[in-house]
Each structure stands twice: as structure tokens, then as C-alpha cells.
Amino acid sequence: MLFIDKDEVFRLLTPEACINVMREALINLEKGCSEQFLRTGIRLPNENILGLMPAWLSPEVMGAKIISVYHKNSETGLPSHQGVVLLFDAKTGTPLCMVDGNSITQVRTGAVSAVATNLLARPEASSLALLGAGAQARSHSAALMFVRKIKEVSVYDQIRENAESFAKWAEKSLGLTVNVASGAAEAASEADIICTLTASRIPLLRRSHVKEGAHINAVGACSPSHRELDTDLVQAARFFGDKLESVMNEAGDFLIPMAEGAVKKEHFLGELGQLLSGKAKGRQNDSDITVFESLGLAVEDLAASYYVYQKKQEELQGYVSRETF
């Protein structure tokens, strides 16, 4: 069985390619051409989590992402989320490949937000705010450049050194000049596109921080008890997500305002696949605030991993052919 490490994932899965792969995967999910189960988590005695995300992607491939979540790993220098994606031949059940899960998650998450941004942000949107300066800040800034002409970037992180490190990387790698903000309000107040990329348990982004017409990719909070957006912002926004089932089970950003009576289930206006197929209506005018709640889907991980697997197989076959002849 082939193993593909993170360096190979980053080499083979470019942001531009991944955006196209994610768009196709989301359309196929909406059409019923693939199937997945809601993320399952086993809470361990040490209060950490072992998560399982299984899916059947197509007649060719099926599999799962298996991930551990250890929130205190930041104290030791390890990632809080670590895992692998396993791919199986759907016709024979034969294991095909194991792929580094962290790199797949990093690239596909930014790519999915780019799909959402292309659907929901104003066409002329050019200023970007990033709340959180970790790996997802890099993934999102790189991917969003393929769907909008980003001219201004502002970043805020509770640890200022992280924000400064991101700013240096963005200038060197993407040619972007980044303003390091002293707070979420300063970073977001003039932004056309805002990405919340933190593990916050309480609202980081408030309605008062967001101008009319902005689009928000809410990425960091992925449990019923965690939220990055305040109730007033959710109430004021046209709200979308990757999957209705995921939002109604995992999105504290939506579930907490709904429990407060501020919104009803109908406030959720559609999935990305429905927007892509024209079954849901996105932005209605330039003053709309739009939110995409990103929770992460198994089909996204499998589609990205299968793309990497196919690219690697093409390279290996080409190498064998050269050696043979």
C-alpha cells in the first residue's frame, strides 16, 4: 500500500487544482453520487478525541479520515489535529493508499472556502481579513487569490508573533503586504472577505466589526459548544454551510443563536452543492452579509486524497516506463 507524506501532498495538491476538485466533490455530493456519514468522535479518558470521517466517493474509491484531537499539544509543539486518510478500491475493497491527513485538511479547507467565496462574495471584493494566523491563514490566503483579486490583507492573532510570522511568509510566498492588527475589530472592520480561523469558544467576530456587503468564511469552530461569530452577526447574515446535517449537529455558530431563539432552522439557506447547482440562492444584493460555515466533510478529504493518489500513480507509471525503455 502506498503512503504519501505531507511534502508530496503539498507538491501535488496545489490550491488551484484543489479548488476544482472540491467544486466537483460538492456537486457530486449534492447529486447523490457520493455518500458520507456525520463525523464520529470517541472521547478518550484524557479528554481528547479520536475522530472518524468515512465516505463512499465514487464507484472507484471509498475510505475514511481518522484524526486525533489533542488540544494541549500546542504546549509541546505538536499539532492539535493529527491524522491520515485511508483510500480503498470500491470495487474490490483493496486498500490503495494512506495519505497524510494534516496537509490534506490544510489545503482542502482553504480550497472549499475559496469555492464559497467565489459563490458568495461581491465580485469586486479585494480586501481580506484573517482572524487566526496558523496553517489555515496560509491555506486561505493562497486559495482566495484564485477567486478574487486580493489587494489588501489584515491579520490578527492573540499571539502577535504568529501574525508577524504569517505576514513575512505572505510577502515572500504570495507577494502580499499584510497589516498586523491589534484586534479582531481592527482587522475586520474594512474587509470585504473575513476568515475566522481560531479554536475560540466565545465570539471573536461581532456584527459591529463587519461592514455591509462582507462575506465571512467561519472555519475554526466545529463543535456545538464553540463559536466564533456572535448572535447578532448570525442573525443579520445570509447563512450557508457545507452540509445541513453537519451544521445542525456541529456548528455552535448556528446552534447557539438557534437555542437562544434568535434564529430558526430555516435561517440556514443552503449547502455549497446546492449553490453550485443553482438550487439555492446566494447573495441577493451588494449590502448582504453572507456567512459560509465550514465544518469539513469526509468527501472533501477523500476527493483531495484521491486526486493526490492519482497524480502520484501517474508519476510512478511514467518512471517505470522510462526505466523499461
C-alpha positions as CSV (number, residue, x, y, z in Angstrom):
1,M,0.0,0.0,0.0
2,L,1.3,3.4,-1.0
3,F,2.0,6.1,1.6
4,I,2.0,9.8,0.6
5,D,3.6,12.2,3.1
6,K,2.9,15.8,3.7
7,D,5.6,17.1,1.4
8,E,4.2,15.1,-1.5
9,V,0.7,16.4,-0.7
10,F,1.8,20.0,-0.8
11,R,3.7,19.4,-4.0
12,L,0.9,17.6,-5.9
13,L,-2.2,19.3,-4.5
14,T,-1.9,23.0,-5.5
15,P,-4.6,25.4,-4.3
16,E,-5.9,26.0,-7.8
17,A,-6.2,22.2,-8.5
18,C,-7.8,21.6,-5.1
19,I,-10.5,24.3,-5.7
20,N,-11.6,22.4,-8.9
21,V,-11.5,19.1,-7.1
22,M,-13.6,20.5,-4.2
23,R,-16.2,22.1,-6.5
24,E,-16.7,18.7,-8.3
25,A,-16.9,16.8,-5.0
26,L,-19.5,19.1,-3.6
27,I,-21.6,18.9,-6.7
28,N,-21.4,15.1,-6.7
29,L,-22.5,15.0,-3.0
30,E,-25.5,17.2,-3.8
31,K,-26.4,14.9,-6.7
32,G,-26.2,11.8,-4.6
33,C,-23.2,10.4,-6.5
34,S,-21.3,10.0,-3.2
35,E,-22.3,9.2,0.4
36,Q,-20.9,10.0,3.8
37,F,-21.7,9.8,7.5
38,L,-21.6,12.5,10.1
39,R,-18.2,12.8,11.8
40,T,-18.0,10.4,14.8
41,G,-15.8,11.1,17.8
42,I,-14.7,8.9,20.7
43,R,-13.9,10.9,23.8
44,L,-10.8,9.4,25.4
45,P,-10.1,9.2,29.2
46,N,-7.6,12.0,28.8
47,E,-10.4,14.3,27.4
48,N,-9.0,14.2,23.9
49,I,-10.8,12.8,20.9
50,L,-10.4,10.2,18.2
51,G,-12.5,11.1,15.2
52,L,-13.7,9.1,12.2
53,M,-15.0,10.5,8.9
54,P,-16.0,7.7,6.5
55,A,-17.3,8.1,2.9
56,W,-18.0,6.4,-0.4
57,L,-16.8,8.8,-3.0
58,S,-17.5,7.1,-6.3
59,P,-17.6,3.7,-8.0
60,E,-13.8,3.7,-7.8
61,V,-12.9,4.7,-4.3
62,M,-14.1,4.8,-0.7
63,G,-12.3,5.4,2.6
64,A,-12.1,7.5,5.8
65,K,-10.1,10.1,7.5
66,I,-9.0,9.1,11.0
67,I,-7.9,12.0,13.2
68,S,-6.8,12.7,16.8
69,V,-7.6,15.9,18.5
70,Y,-5.3,16.8,21.4
71,H,-5.9,20.5,22.3
72,K,-3.0,20.8,24.7
73,N,-0.5,19.7,22.0
74,S,0.3,23.4,21.4
75,E,2.2,23.3,24.7
76,T,4.5,20.7,23.3
77,G,4.9,22.0,19.8
78,L,2.8,19.3,18.2
79,P,-0.3,20.0,16.1
80,S,-3.6,19.7,17.9
81,H,-5.1,17.7,15.0
82,Q,-3.2,14.8,13.5
83,G,-4.4,12.0,11.2
84,V,-4.4,10.1,8.0
85,V,-6.7,9.5,5.1
86,L,-7.2,5.8,4.0
87,L,-8.3,5.0,0.5
88,F,-9.8,1.7,-0.6
89,D,-10.7,0.4,-4.1
90,A,-14.5,0.5,-4.0
91,K,-14.8,-2.4,-6.5
92,T,-12.6,-4.9,-4.7
93,G,-12.2,-3.5,-1.1
94,T,-8.4,-3.5,-1.5
95,P,-6.5,-0.8,0.4
96,L,-4.9,1.6,-2.0
97,C,-3.2,4.3,-0.1
98,M,-2.6,6.2,3.2
99,V,-2.2,9.9,2.9
100,D,-1.0,12.4,5.5
101,G,-4.2,13.9,6.9
102,N,-2.9,17.3,8.2
103,S,-1.7,18.5,4.8
104,I,-4.9,17.3,3.1
105,T,-7.0,19.1,5.6
106,Q,-5.0,22.3,5.3
107,V,-5.2,22.6,1.6
108,R,-8.8,21.4,1.1
109,T,-10.2,23.7,3.8
110,G,-8.8,26.8,2.1
111,A,-10.0,25.5,-1.3
112,V,-13.5,24.9,0.0
113,S,-13.6,28.5,1.4
114,A,-12.4,29.7,-2.0
115,V,-15.4,27.9,-3.6
116,A,-17.7,29.6,-1.1
117,T,-16.1,33.0,-1.6
118,N,-16.5,32.7,-5.3
119,L,-20.2,32.0,-4.9
120,L,-21.0,34.5,-2.2
121,A,-18.5,37.4,-2.0
122,R,-19.1,40.5,-4.1
123,P,-17.3,40.2,-7.5
124,E,-15.2,43.3,-6.7
125,A,-14.1,42.1,-3.2
126,S,-10.4,42.8,-2.8
127,S,-9.6,43.2,0.9
128,L,-9.1,40.2,3.2
129,A,-9.1,39.8,7.0
130,L,-7.7,36.7,8.7
131,L,-8.5,36.1,12.3
132,G,-6.0,33.5,13.3
133,A,-2.5,33.2,11.8
134,G,-1.9,29.5,11.8
135,A,-1.7,27.0,8.9
136,Q,-5.2,27.8,7.7
137,A,-4.3,31.5,7.3
138,R,-1.7,30.4,4.8
139,S,-4.1,28.0,3.1
140,H,-6.9,30.5,2.8
141,S,-4.8,33.4,1.6
142,A,-3.2,31.2,-1.1
143,A,-6.5,29.8,-2.3
144,L,-8.6,33.0,-2.2
145,M,-6.2,34.7,-4.6
146,F,-7.5,32.4,-7.3
147,V,-11.1,33.6,-6.9
148,R,-10.7,37.3,-6.1
149,K,-8.1,40.0,-6.7
150,I,-6.8,40.4,-3.2
151,K,-5.1,43.8,-2.8
152,E,-5.2,44.3,1.0
153,V,-4.7,41.8,3.8
154,S,-5.0,42.3,7.5
155,V,-4.3,39.6,10.1
156,Y,-5.0,39.3,13.8
157,D,-3.8,36.6,16.2
158,Q,-3.8,36.5,20.0
159,I,-0.1,35.7,19.8
160,R,1.3,38.7,17.8
161,E,4.5,36.8,16.9
162,N,2.3,34.3,14.9
163,A,0.7,37.2,13.0
164,E,4.1,38.7,12.2
165,S,5.4,35.4,11.1
166,F,2.4,35.0,8.7
167,A,3.0,38.5,7.4
168,K,6.6,37.7,6.5
169,W,5.5,34.4,4.8
170,A,2.7,36.0,2.8
171,E,5.1,38.7,1.5
172,K,7.7,36.2,0.5
173,S,5.4,33.5,-0.9
174,L,2.4,35.4,-2.2
175,G,3.7,38.9,-2.8
176,L,1.2,40.3,-0.4
177,T,1.7,43.2,2.0
178,V,0.0,42.3,5.3
179,N,-1.1,44.6,8.1
180,V,-0.7,43.1,11.5
181,A,-3.8,44.2,13.5
182,S,-4.0,44.6,17.3
183,G,-7.6,43.2,17.5
184,A,-10.3,41.5,15.6
185,A,-12.3,44.7,15.1
186,E,-9.3,46.5,13.6
187,A,-8.6,43.6,11.2
188,A,-12.1,43.0,10.0
189,S,-13.9,46.4,10.0
190,E,-13.0,47.3,6.4
191,A,-12.6,43.9,4.9
192,D,-14.7,42.6,2.0
193,I,-13.8,38.9,2.9
194,I,-13.2,37.7,6.5
195,C,-11.9,34.3,7.5
196,T,-12.3,33.2,11.2
197,L,-9.6,30.5,11.7
198,T,-9.5,30.0,15.5
199,A,-10.5,27.5,18.1
200,S,-12.4,30.1,20.1
201,R,-15.2,29.1,22.5
202,I,-16.7,32.6,22.6
203,P,-17.5,35.1,19.8
204,L,-14.4,36.6,18.2
205,L,-16.2,38.4,15.4
206,R,-19.2,40.6,16.1
207,R,-21.8,42.3,14.0
208,S,-20.3,45.7,14.9
209,H,-16.9,44.5,13.4
210,V,-18.4,43.7,10.0
211,K,-19.3,46.2,7.2
212,E,-22.4,45.7,5.0
213,G,-21.6,43.5,1.9
214,A,-18.9,41.5,3.6
215,H,-18.5,37.8,3.2
216,I,-17.4,35.6,6.1
217,N,-15.8,32.1,6.0
218,A,-16.3,30.7,9.5
219,V,-13.9,27.9,9.7
220,G,-12.5,27.4,13.2
221,A,-15.4,26.5,15.4
222,C,-16.5,22.9,14.7
223,S,-18.4,21.8,17.8
224,P,-21.8,22.7,19.3
225,S,-20.2,24.5,22.2
226,H,-17.7,26.6,20.3
227,R,-18.4,29.7,18.3
228,E,-16.5,32.5,16.5
229,L,-19.5,34.6,15.4
230,D,-21.8,36.5,17.8
231,T,-25.6,36.1,17.6
232,D,-26.3,39.5,16.1
233,L,-24.0,38.7,13.2
234,V,-25.5,35.3,12.5
235,Q,-29.0,36.8,12.7
236,A,-28.1,39.6,10.2
237,A,-26.4,37.3,7.7
238,R,-27.5,35.1,4.9
239,F,-26.2,31.8,6.3
240,F,-24.8,28.8,4.3
241,G,-22.7,25.7,5.0
242,D,-21.1,22.7,3.5
243,K,-23.8,20.3,4.7
244,L,-27.1,20.8,6.5
245,E,-26.6,17.7,8.7
246,S,-23.2,19.0,9.9
247,V,-24.5,22.5,10.7
248,M,-27.4,21.1,12.7
249,N,-25.1,18.8,14.7
250,E,-21.8,20.6,15.0
251,A,-22.0,24.3,14.3
252,G,-22.0,26.3,17.5
253,D,-22.1,29.4,15.4
254,F,-25.6,28.5,14.3
255,L,-26.8,26.2,17.1
256,I,-26.2,28.7,20.0
257,P,-28.2,31.5,18.4
258,M,-30.9,29.0,17.5
259,A,-31.1,27.8,21.1
260,E,-31.4,31.5,22.1
261,G,-34.4,31.8,19.8
262,A,-32.6,34.4,17.7
263,V,-32.8,32.2,14.5
264,K,-34.8,29.2,13.3
265,K,-33.6,26.2,11.3
266,E,-34.9,28.0,8.2
267,H,-32.3,30.7,8.7
268,F,-29.9,28.1,7.1
269,L,-30.3,28.9,3.4
270,G,-28.4,26.1,1.6
271,E,-25.3,24.0,1.1
272,L,-22.5,24.8,-1.2
273,G,-23.5,21.9,-3.5
274,Q,-27.0,23.5,-3.8
275,L,-25.5,26.9,-4.6
276,L,-23.3,25.3,-7.2
277,S,-26.2,23.5,-8.8
278,G,-28.5,26.6,-8.7
279,K,-30.9,25.0,-6.2
280,A,-30.1,27.6,-3.5
281,K,-29.9,31.4,-3.8
282,G,-26.8,33.1,-2.5
283,R,-26.1,36.8,-2.3
284,Q,-29.1,38.9,-3.3
285,N,-27.5,42.4,-3.3
286,D,-24.3,44.3,-2.5
287,S,-25.3,45.0,1.1
288,D,-25.9,41.4,2.1
289,I,-23.6,40.0,4.7
290,T,-23.0,36.3,3.8
291,V,-21.6,33.5,6.0
292,F,-20.2,30.2,5.0
293,E,-20.0,27.8,7.9
294,S,-17.1,25.4,7.1
295,L,-17.2,22.2,9.2
296,G,-15.3,19.8,6.9
297,L,-16.7,16.8,5.1
298,A,-15.3,13.3,4.5
299,V,-16.0,13.6,0.8
300,E,-13.7,16.6,0.7
301,D,-10.8,14.7,2.3
302,L,-11.3,11.7,0.1
303,A,-11.6,13.7,-3.1
304,A,-8.4,15.6,-2.3
305,S,-6.6,12.4,-1.3
306,Y,-7.7,10.5,-4.4
307,Y,-6.5,13.3,-6.6
308,V,-3.1,13.2,-5.0
309,Y,-3.1,9.4,-5.3
310,Q,-3.9,9.5,-9.0
311,K,-1.2,12.1,-9.6
312,K,1.4,10.0,-7.7
313,Q,0.3,6.9,-9.7
314,E,0.8,8.8,-13.0
315,E,4.3,9.8,-11.9
316,L,5.2,6.2,-10.8
317,Q,3.9,4.7,-14.0
318,G,5.9,7.3,-16.0
319,Y,9.0,6.4,-14.0
320,V,8.5,2.7,-14.7
321,S,8.1,3.4,-18.4
322,R,11.3,5.3,-18.6
323,E,13.2,2.6,-16.7
324,T,11.7,-0.1,-19.0
325,F,12.6,1.7,-22.2
